[in-house]
Amino acid sequence: MNNSRLLFLLSLLLASNAAGAASFDINGVALGGAEVDVNKAFPSARCKALEWKSDAADRRCDDGKIVVAGVVAKITVYLKRDAIQAFDLRFDVQDLARVTGHFKNRWGKPATEGRDKIYKDGKESREVYKVAWQQGKDRAVLTSVSTGNRASLSASRGNFEEEIYRVK
């Protein structure tokens, strides 16, 4: 094999790896994927029609029990015309550092990361930890509240977050 052909193949491989890393995914199931991908990767997820009319999704796959970054979690996936529009991952807050590290490694440096204190009269103050990634019209946000037991990671396309609960 000559050097130019080898360089060409190597550049294709690197480009495909870079493109794959740029996509928001959980265990290889990415935004834009199909329901068959969800069923294959998360066999415990129950897929059904959405219970309400929405421009954001027409189906959802609920309560998929999965392991990501060595952590047991639950996932819900939302689809529109057989394309994944969003997913929500829920996991124990004790695993926050491990999950956050995994996605920083997988998706790269976050667009934002911070902690905010919330104070309410007569109540214990809470700290909210938030990490956000942005890739074009796709976004992912990991959040955790210091007084909670669960943390979550949500990824979505376009205006999904604004439209999903806007009943039609």
Number of C-alpha atoms within 10 A of each C-alpha: 5 6 8 9 10 11 11 11 12 12 12 12 12 12 12 12 11 11 10 15 15 14 18 27 20 21 12 14 20 20 23 18 16 17 22 11 15 23 15 11 16 22 13 17 21 15 20 12 13 15 9 13 15 17 15 23 24 20 24 23 22 19 18 21 17 20 15 17 15 11 15 13 20 21 23 21 27 27 24 19 11 15 19 24 28 29 25 19 21 19 22 17 19 12 16 19 9 14 22 16 13 15 21 14 11 16 19 13 14 14 13 11 14 10 13 11 11 12 11 8 6 6 8 10 12 15 16 15 17 17 19 19 21 17 13 8 9 18 19 23 19 22 21 21 19 14 12 12 11 17 21 21 21 20 25 23 20 14 13 18 15 10 14 18 14 12 10 9
